[in-house]
């Protein structure tokens, strides 16, 4: 991974209910919201690789 200060930044607007769900999930999993978003995007990227 890259040091976070060297990574591009993205401002993301999401519905309030999704934000609340993400906050709760992050707390349950002792992970950052950013980590969970990156994991979901990577999973999607891998699922569509080569298509």
PQR file with spaces between the fields and no chain letter, atoms N, CA, C, O and H, PARSE charges and radii, in Angstrom:
ATOM       1  N    UNK     1       0.829   -1.188    0.000 -0.4000 1.5000
ATOM       2  CA   UNK     1       0.000    0.000    0.000 -0.0000 2.0000
ATOM       3  C    UNK     1       0.875    1.254    0.000  0.5500 1.7000
ATOM       4  O    UNK     1       2.062    1.218    0.325 -0.5500 1.4000
ATOM       5  N    UNK     2       0.250    2.339   -0.372 -0.4000 1.5000
ATOM       6  CA   UNK     2       0.931    3.621   -0.411 -0.0000 2.0000
ATOM       7  C    UNK     2       0.693    4.374    0.890  0.5500 1.7000
ATOM       8  O    UNK     2      -0.327    4.178    1.551 -0.5500 1.4000
ATOM       9  H    UNK     2      -0.714    2.368   -0.636  0.4000 1.0000
ATOM      10  N    UNK     3       1.640    5.239    1.257 -0.4000 1.5000
ATOM      11  CA   UNK     3       1.342    6.109    2.401 -0.0000 2.0000
ATOM      12  C    UNK     3       0.110    6.954    2.066  0.5500 1.7000
ATOM      13  O    UNK     3       0.004    7.488    0.961 -0.5500 1.4000
ATOM      14  H    UNK     3       2.469    5.398    0.720  0.4000 1.0000
ATOM      15  N    UNK     4      -0.803    7.074    2.999 -0.4000 1.5000
ATOM      16  CA   UNK     4      -2.079    7.732    2.712 -0.0000 2.0000
ATOM      17  C    UNK     4      -1.923    9.177    2.253  0.5500 1.7000
ATOM      18  O    UNK     4      -2.762    9.673    1.501 -0.5500 1.4000
ATOM      19  H    UNK     4      -0.718    6.640    3.896  0.4000 1.0000
ATOM      20  N    UNK     5      -0.883    9.855    2.684 -0.4000 1.5000
ATOM      21  CA   UNK     5      -0.720   11.252    2.257 -0.0000 2.0000
ATOM      22  C    UNK     5      -0.286   11.361    0.795  0.5500 1.7000
ATOM      23  O    UNK     5      -0.317   12.454    0.228 -0.5500 1.4000
ATOM      24  H    UNK     5      -0.202    9.452    3.296  0.4000 1.0000
ATOM      25  N    UNK     6       0.114   10.259    0.181 -0.4000 1.5000
ATOM      26  CA   UNK     6       0.519   10.272   -1.217 -0.0000 2.0000
ATOM      27  C    UNK     6      -0.584    9.763   -2.143  0.5500 1.7000
ATOM      28  O    UNK     6      -0.449    9.824   -3.365 -0.5500 1.4000
ATOM      29  H    UNK     6       0.140    9.372    0.642  0.4000 1.0000
ATOM      30  N    UNK     7      -1.678    9.259   -1.562 -0.4000 1.5000
ATOM      31  CA   UNK     7      -2.763    8.706   -2.367 -0.0000 2.0000
ATOM      32  C    UNK     7      -3.715    9.812   -2.809  0.5500 1.7000
ATOM      33  O    UNK     7      -3.928   10.776   -2.074 -0.5500 1.4000
ATOM      34  H    UNK     7      -1.788    9.209   -0.569  0.4000 1.0000
ATOM      35  N    UNK     8      -4.284    9.682   -3.999 -0.4000 1.5000
ATOM      36  CA   UNK     8      -5.276   10.665   -4.431 -0.0000 2.0000
ATOM      37  C    UNK     8      -6.475   10.643   -3.482  0.5500 1.7000
ATOM      38  O    UNK     8      -6.813    9.607   -2.910 -0.5500 1.4000
ATOM      39  H    UNK     8      -4.111    8.899   -4.596  0.4000 1.0000
ATOM      40  N    UNK     9      -7.101   11.789   -3.331 -0.4000 1.5000
ATOM      41  CA   UNK     9      -8.264   11.900   -2.454 -0.0000 2.0000
ATOM      42  C    UNK     9      -9.526   11.988   -3.290  0.5500 1.7000
ATOM      43  O    UNK     9      -9.504   12.483   -4.417 -0.5500 1.4000
ATOM      44  H    UNK     9      -6.826   12.631   -3.796  0.4000 1.0000
ATOM      45  N    UNK    10     -10.624   11.505   -2.731 -0.4000 1.5000
ATOM      46  CA   UNK    10     -11.912   11.502   -3.396 -0.0000 2.0000
ATOM      47  C    UNK    10     -12.963   11.964   -2.401  0.5500 1.7000
ATOM      48  O    UNK    10     -13.064   11.423   -1.300 -0.5500 1.4000
ATOM      49  H    UNK    10     -10.642   11.103   -1.816  0.4000 1.0000
ATOM      50  N    UNK    11     -13.742   12.961   -2.784 -0.4000 1.5000
ATOM      51  CA   UNK    11     -14.889   13.366   -1.979 -0.0000 2.0000
ATOM      52  C    UNK    11     -16.077   12.576   -2.473  0.5500 1.7000
ATOM      53  O    UNK    11     -16.358   12.545   -3.671 -0.5500 1.4000
ATOM      54  H    UNK    11     -13.660   13.401   -3.678  0.4000 1.0000
ATOM      55  N    UNK    12     -16.775   11.937   -1.554 -0.4000 1.5000
ATOM      56  CA   UNK    12     -17.855   11.042   -1.923 -0.0000 2.0000
ATOM      57  C    UNK    12     -19.137   11.473   -1.225  0.5500 1.7000
ATOM      58  O    UNK    12     -19.157   11.659   -0.008 -0.5500 1.4000
ATOM      59  H    UNK    12     -16.547   11.962   -0.580  0.4000 1.0000
ATOM      60  N    UNK    13     -20.204   11.629   -1.997 -0.4000 1.5000
ATOM      61  CA   UNK    13     -21.510   11.941   -1.433 -0.0000 2.0000
ATOM      62  C    UNK    13     -22.341   10.672   -1.477  0.5500 1.7000
ATOM      63  O    UNK    13     -22.518   10.072   -2.537 -0.5500 1.4000
ATOM      64  H    UNK    13     -20.187   11.478   -2.985  0.4000 1.0000
ATOM      65  N    UNK    14     -22.852   10.263   -0.316 -0.4000 1.5000
ATOM      66  CA   UNK    14     -23.668    9.056   -0.243 -0.0000 2.0000
ATOM      67  C    UNK    14     -24.929    9.350    0.573  0.5500 1.7000
ATOM      68  O    UNK    14     -24.940   10.263    1.399 -0.5500 1.4000
ATOM      69  H    UNK    14     -22.708   10.751    0.545  0.4000 1.0000
ATOM      70  N    UNK    15     -25.979    8.579    0.340 -0.4000 1.5000
ATOM      71  CA   UNK    15     -27.208    8.777    1.114 -0.0000 2.0000
ATOM      72  C    UNK    15     -26.953    8.593    2.614  0.5500 1.7000
ATOM      73  O    UNK    15     -26.080    7.825    3.016 -0.5500 1.4000
ATOM      74  H    UNK    15     -25.970    7.838   -0.331  0.4000 1.0000
ATOM      75  N    UNK    16     -27.720    9.301    3.423 -0.4000 1.5000
ATOM      76  CA   UNK    16     -27.542    9.283    4.872 -0.0000 2.0000
ATOM      77  C    UNK    16     -27.667    7.871    5.451  0.5500 1.7000
ATOM      78  O    UNK    16     -26.920    7.508    6.359 -0.5500 1.4000
ATOM      79  H    UNK    16     -28.430    9.925    3.097  0.4000 1.0000
ATOM      80  N    UNK    17     -28.602    7.077    4.932 -0.4000 1.5000
ATOM      81  CA   UNK    17     -28.775    5.732    5.474 -0.0000 2.0000
ATOM      82  C    UNK    17     -27.564    4.845    5.182  0.5500 1.7000
ATOM      83  O    UNK    17     -27.193    4.010    6.007 -0.5500 1.4000
ATOM      84  H    UNK    17     -29.209    7.372    4.194  0.4000 1.0000
ATOM      85  N    UNK    18     -26.958    5.021    4.028 -0.4000 1.5000
ATOM      86  CA   UNK    18     -25.764    4.254    3.680 -0.0000 2.0000
ATOM      87  C    UNK    18     -24.578    4.692    4.536  0.5500 1.7000
ATOM      88  O    UNK    18     -23.770    3.861    4.951 -0.5500 1.4000
ATOM      89  H    UNK    18     -27.259    5.699    3.358  0.4000 1.0000
ATOM      90  N    UNK    19     -24.475    5.967    4.796 -0.4000 1.5000
ATOM      91  CA   UNK    19     -23.410    6.506    5.647 -0.0000 2.0000
ATOM      92  C    UNK    19     -23.536    5.937    7.064  0.5500 1.7000
ATOM      93  O    UNK    19     -22.540    5.536    7.665 -0.5500 1.4000
ATOM      94  H    UNK    19     -25.132    6.642    4.459  0.4000 1.0000
ATOM      95  N    UNK    20     -24.746    5.905    7.586 -0.4000 1.5000
ATOM      96  CA   UNK    20     -24.972    5.364    8.925 -0.0000 2.0000
ATOM      97  C    UNK    20     -24.612    3.880    8.969  0.5500 1.7000
ATOM      98  O    UNK    20     -23.969    3.426    9.916 -0.5500 1.4000
ATOM      99  H    UNK    20     -25.556    6.232    7.098  0.4000 1.0000
ATOM     100  N    UNK    21     -25.022    3.124    7.950 -0.4000 1.5000
ATOM     101  CA   UNK    21     -24.689    1.711    7.871 -0.0000 2.0000
ATOM     102  C    UNK    21     -23.166    1.516    7.842  0.5500 1.7000
ATOM     103  O    UNK    21     -22.632    0.641    8.523 -0.5500 1.4000
ATOM     104  H    UNK    21     -25.544    3.493    7.181  0.4000 1.0000
ATOM     105  N    UNK    22     -22.481    2.338    7.053 -0.4000 1.5000
ATOM     106  CA   UNK    22     -21.028    2.245    6.938 -0.0000 2.0000
ATOM     107  C    UNK    22     -20.360    2.555    8.277  0.5500 1.7000
ATOM     108  O    UNK    22     -19.415    1.871    8.669 -0.5500 1.4000
ATOM     109  H    UNK    22     -22.915    3.049    6.500  0.4000 1.0000
ATOM     110  N    UNK    23     -20.835    3.567    8.970 -0.4000 1.5000
ATOM     111  CA   UNK    23     -20.280    3.909   10.282 -0.0000 2.0000
ATOM     112  C    UNK    23     -20.422    2.746   11.255  0.5500 1.7000
ATOM     113  O    UNK    23     -19.474    2.407   11.962 -0.5500 1.4000
ATOM     114  H    UNK    23     -21.603    4.123    8.651  0.4000 1.0000
ATOM     115  N    UNK    24     -21.609    2.130   11.293 -0.4000 1.5000
ATOM     116  CA   UNK    24     -21.850    1.008   12.196 -0.0000 2.0000
ATOM     117  C    UNK    24     -20.991   -0.195   11.829  0.5500 1.7000
ATOM     118  O    UNK    24     -20.418   -0.844   12.704 -0.5500 1.4000
ATOM     119  H    UNK    24     -22.380    2.405   10.718  0.4000 1.0000
ATOM     120  N    UNK    25     -20.903   -0.490   10.545 -0.4000 1.5000
ATOM     121  CA   UNK    25     -20.100   -1.628   10.081 -0.0000 2.0000
ATOM     122  C    UNK    25     -18.623   -1.405   10.426  0.5500 1.7000
ATOM     123  O    UNK    25     -17.946   -2.328   10.879 -0.5500 1.4000
ATOM     124  H    UNK    25     -21.368    0.037    9.834  0.4000 1.0000
ATOM     125  N    UNK    26     -18.136   -0.209   10.217 -0.4000 1.5000
ATOM     126  CA   UNK    26     -16.741    0.102   10.527 -0.0000 2.0000
ATOM     127  C    UNK    26     -16.469   -0.087   12.023  0.5500 1.7000
ATOM     128  O    UNK    26     -15.435   -0.630   12.413 -0.5500 1.4000
ATOM     129  H    UNK    26     -18.686    0.541    9.849  0.4000 1.0000
ATOM     130  N    UNK    27     -17.393    0.360   12.835 -0.4000 1.5000
ATOM     131  CA   UNK    27     -17.212    0.209   14.285 -0.0000 2.0000
ATOM     132  C    UNK    27     -17.221   -1.265   14.683  0.5500 1.7000
ATOM     133  O    UNK    27     -16.379   -1.701   15.468 -0.5500 1.4000
ATOM     134  H    UNK    27     -18.232    0.801   12.518  0.4000 1.0000
ATOM     135  N    UNK    28     -18.171   -2.036   14.143 -0.4000 1.5000
ATOM     136  CA   UNK    28     -18.257   -3.475   14.453 -0.0000 2.0000
ATOM     137  C    UNK    28     -16.990   -4.217   14.058  0.5500 1.7000
ATOM     138  O    UNK    28     -16.533   -5.113   14.767 -0.5500 1.4000
ATOM     139  H    UNK    28     -18.854   -1.682   13.505  0.4000 1.0000
ATOM     140  N    UNK    29     -16.430   -3.834   12.920 -0.4000 1.5000
ATOM     141  CA   UNK    29     -15.260   -4.539   12.386 -0.0000 2.0000
ATOM     142  C    UNK    29     -13.927   -3.905   12.796  0.5500 1.7000
ATOM     143  O    UNK    29     -12.863   -4.349   12.367 -0.5500 1.4000
ATOM     144  H    UNK    29     -16.802   -3.106   12.344  0.4000 1.0000
ATOM     145  N    UNK    30     -13.996   -2.870   13.624 -0.4000 1.5000
ATOM     146  CA   UNK    30     -12.791   -2.141   14.047 -0.0000 2.0000
ATOM     147  C    UNK    30     -11.948   -1.741   12.840  0.5500 1.7000
ATOM     148  O    UNK    30     -10.730   -1.915   12.823 -0.5500 1.4000
ATOM     149  H    UNK    30     -14.861   -2.509   13.973  0.4000 1.0000
ATOM     150  N    UNK    31     -12.624   -1.206   11.844 -0.4000 1.5000
ATOM     151  CA   UNK    31     -11.957   -0.776   10.616 -0.0000 2.0000
ATOM     152  C    UNK    31     -12.399    0.651   10.303  0.5500 1.7000
ATOM     153  O    UNK    31     -13.411    1.126   10.819 -0.5500 1.4000
ATOM     154  H    UNK    31     -13.614   -1.065   11.858  0.4000 1.0000
ATOM     155  N    UNK    32     -11.642    1.314    9.468 -0.4000 1.5000
ATOM     156  CA   UNK    32     -12.052    2.647    9.047 -0.0000 2.0000
ATOM     157  C    UNK    32     -13.083    2.534    7.920  0.5500 1.7000
ATOM     158  O    UNK    32     -13.145    1.533    7.206 -0.5500 1.4000
ATOM     159  H    UNK    32     -10.820    0.928    9.049  0.4000 1.0000
ATOM     160  N    UNK    33     -13.867    3.564    7.789 -0.4000 1.5000
ATOM     161  CA   UNK    33     -14.831    3.609    6.695 -0.0000 2.0000
ATOM     162  C    UNK    33     -14.085    3.566    5.365  0.5500 1.7000
ATOM     163  O    UNK    33     -14.535    2.914    4.422 -0.5500 1.4000
ATOM     164  H    UNK    33     -13.817    4.376    8.370  0.4000 1.0000
ATOM     165  N    UNK    34     -12.973    4.240    5.285 -0.4000 1.5000
ATOM     166  CA   UNK    34     -12.175    4.243    4.070 -0.0000 2.0000
ATOM     167  C    UNK    34     -11.735    2.829    3.705  0.5500 1.7000
ATOM     168  O    UNK    34     -11.818    2.431    2.544 -0.5500 1.4000
ATOM     169  H    UNK    34     -12.607    4.769    6.050  0.4000 1.0000
ATOM     170  N    UNK    35     -11.271    2.077    4.690 -0.4000 1.5000
ATOM     171  CA   UNK    35     -10.842    0.696    4.444 -0.0000 2.0000
ATOM     172  C    UNK    35     -11.972   -0.139    3.877  0.5500 1.7000
ATOM     173  O    UNK    35     -11.767   -0.893    2.925 -0.5500 1.4000
ATOM     174  H    UNK    35     -11.204    2.401    5.633  0.4000 1.0000
ATOM     175  N    UNK    36     -13.166   -0.016    4.450 -0.4000 1.5000
ATOM     176  CA   UNK    36     -14.304   -0.787    3.968 -0.0000 2.0000
ATOM     177  C    UNK    36     -14.683   -0.407    2.539  0.5500 1.7000
ATOM     178  O    UNK    36     -15.032   -1.273    1.737 -0.5500 1.4000
ATOM     179  H    UNK    36     -13.332    0.596    5.223  0.4000 1.0000
ATOM     180  N    UNK    37     -14.615    0.866    2.226 -0.4000 1.5000
ATOM     181  CA   UNK    37     -14.926    1.317    0.858 -0.0000 2.0000
ATOM     182  C    UNK    37     -13.887    0.772   -0.120  0.5500 1.7000
ATOM     183  O    UNK    37     -14.242    0.287   -1.194 -0.5500 1.4000
ATOM     184  H    UNK    37     -14.331    1.570    2.877  0.4000 1.0000
ATOM     185  N    UNK    38     -12.610    0.849    0.246 -0.4000 1.5000
ATOM     186  CA   UNK    38     -11.538    0.336   -0.615 -0.0000 2.0000
ATOM     187  C    UNK    38     -11.706   -1.167   -0.829  0.5500 1.7000
ATOM     188  O    UNK    38     -11.546   -1.650   -1.949 -0.5500 1.4000
ATOM     189  H    UNK    38     -12.322    1.243    1.118  0.4000 1.0000
ATOM     190  N    UNK    39     -12.028   -1.914    0.233 -0.4000 1.5000
ATOM     191  CA   UNK    39     -12.221   -3.359    0.099 -0.0000 2.0000
ATOM     192  C    UNK    39     -13.363   -3.672   -0.866  0.5500 1.7000
ATOM     193  O    UNK    39     -13.243   -4.570   -1.700 -0.5500 1.4000
ATOM     194  H    UNK    39     -12.158   -1.521    1.144  0.4000 1.0000
ATOM     195  N    UNK    40     -14.465   -2.938   -0.756 -0.4000 1.5000
ATOM     196  CA   UNK    40     -15.610   -3.174   -1.639 -0.0000 2.0000
ATOM     197  C    UNK    40     -15.264   -2.841   -3.090  0.5500 1.7000
ATOM     198  O    UNK    40     -15.659   -3.563   -4.005 -0.5500 1.4000
ATOM     199  H    UNK    40     -14.562   -2.209   -0.078  0.4000 1.0000
ATOM     200  N    UNK    41     -14.539   -1.765   -3.296 -0.4000 1.5000
ATOM     201  CA   UNK    41     -14.149   -1.389   -4.656 -0.0000 2.0000
ATOM     202  C    UNK    41     -13.173   -2.401   -5.248  0.5500 1.7000
ATOM     203  O    UNK    41     -13.290   -2.763   -6.419 -0.5500 1.4000
ATOM     204  H    UNK    41     -14.219   -1.178   -2.553  0.4000 1.0000
ATOM     205  N    UNK    42     -12.208   -2.863   -4.445 -0.4000 1.5000
ATOM     206  CA   UNK    42     -11.249   -3.866   -4.930 -0.0000 2.0000
ATOM     207  C    UNK    42     -11.966   -5.159   -5.308  0.5500 1.7000
ATOM     208  O    UNK    42     -11.669   -5.762   -6.339 -0.5500 1.4000
ATOM     209  H    UNK    42     -12.113   -2.569   -3.494  0.4000 1.0000
ATOM     210  N    UNK    43     -12.915   -5.583   -4.468 -0.4000 1.5000
ATOM     211  CA   UNK    43     -13.673   -6.803   -4.739 -0.0000 2.0000
ATOM     212  C    UNK    43     -14.419   -6.672   -6.066  0.5500 1.7000
ATOM     213  O    UNK    43     -14.432   -7.606   -6.867 -0.5500 1.4000
ATOM     214  H    UNK    43     -13.157   -5.094   -3.630  0.4000 1.0000
ATOM     215  N    UNK    44     -15.029   -5.531   -6.293 -0.4000 1.5000
ATOM     216  CA   UNK    44     -15.740   -5.287   -7.545 -0.0000 2.0000
ATOM     217  C    UNK    44     -14.774   -5.252   -8.722  0.5500 1.7000
ATOM     218  O    UNK    44     -15.069   -5.786   -9.790 -0.5500 1.4000
ATOM     219  H    UNK    44     -15.018   -4.773   -5.641  0.4000 1.0000
ATOM     220  N    UNK    45     -13.624   -4.624   -8.525 -0.4000 1.5000
ATOM     221  CA   UNK    45     -12.608   -4.548   -9.574 -0.0000 2.0000
ATOM     222  C    UNK    45     -12.137   -5.950   -9.966  0.5500 1.7000
ATOM     223  O    UNK    45     -12.018   -6.265  -11.150 -0.5500 1.4000
ATOM     224  H    UNK    45     -13.385   -4.190   -7.657  0.4000 1.0000
ATOM     225  N    UNK    46     -11.872   -6.783   -8.965 -0.4000 1.5000
ATOM     226  CA   UNK    46     -11.403   -8.143   -9.236 -0.0000 2.0000
ATOM     227  C    UNK    46     -12.481   -8.979   -9.932  0.5500 1.7000
ATOM     228  O    UNK    46     -12.174   -9.811  -10.786 -0.5500 1.4000
ATOM     229  H    UNK    46     -11.968   -6.527   -8.003  0.4000 1.0000
ATOM     230  N    UNK    47     -13.733   -8.755   -9.563 -0.4000 1.5000
ATOM     231  CA   UNK    47     -14.832   -9.519  -10.155 -0.0000 2.0000
ATOM     232  C    UNK    47     -15.041   -9.174  -11.617  0.5500 1.7000
ATOM     233  O    UNK    47     -15.550   -9.992  -12.383 -0.5500 1.4000
ATOM     234  H    UNK    47     -13.982   -8.079   -8.869  0.4000 1.0000
ATOM     235  N    UNK    48     -14.652   -7.974  -12.007 -0.4000 1.5000
ATOM     236  CA   UNK    48     -14.848   -7.549  -13.388 -0.0000 2.0000
ATOM     237  C    UNK    48     -13.554   -7.528  -14.203  0.5500 1.7000
ATOM     238  O    UNK    48     -13.563   -7.116  -15.363 -0.5500 1.4000
ATOM     239  H    UNK    48     -14.238   -7.310  -11.384  0.4000 1.0000
ATOM     240  N    UNK    49     -12.455   -7.962  -13.614 -0.4000 1.5000
ATOM     241  CA   UNK    49     -11.178   -7.984  -14.328 -0.0000 2.0000
ATOM     242  C    UNK    49     -11.267   -8.871  -15.562  0.5500 1.7000
ATOM     243  O    UNK    49     -11.770   -9.993  -15.505 -0.5500 1.4000
ATOM     244  H    UNK    49     -12.448   -8.297  -12.672  0.4000 1.0000
ATOM     245  N    UNK    50     -10.784   -8.362  -16.647 -0.4000 1.5000
ATOM     246  CA   UNK    50     -10.779   -9.132  -17.884 -0.0000 2.0000
ATOM     247  C    UNK    50     -12.086   -9.130  -18.646  0.5500 1.7000
ATOM     248  O    UNK    50     -12.211   -9.800  -19.672 -0.5500 1.4000
ATOM     249  H    UNK    50     -10.376   -7.450  -16.694  0.4000 1.0000
ATOM     250  N    UNK    51     -13.050   -8.393  -18.160 -0.4000 1.5000
ATOM     251  CA   UNK    51     -14.341   -8.335  -18.855 -0.0000 2.0000
ATOM     252  C    UNK    51     -14.412   -7.135  -19.758  0.5500 1.7000
ATOM     253  O    UNK    51     -15.425   -6.923  -20.424 -0.5500 1.4000
ATOM     254  H    UNK    51     -12.949   -7.849  -17.327  0.4000 1.0000
